């Protein structure tokens, strides 16, 4: 049986993604489909979720982290 990867609506690359877990884990990229986060991880892995209609956002090294209202929010530098 073929295991198809779901294609993201939005992919955020070149980011410092803070996961706010017990290990203070950081990632490089995020894939989003609708209102759900598909996956977070290394940019090379997240790129596999890009399709012809995926919006690609270059975070330019900015930090993305959980916010009190939204699941993800940008920090201003």
Secondary structure, DSSP 8 states (H G I E B T S, - for coil): --------SEEEES-EEE--STT--EESEEEEETTEEEEEE-HHHHGGG--TT-EEEE-TT-EEE--SSSS-EE---
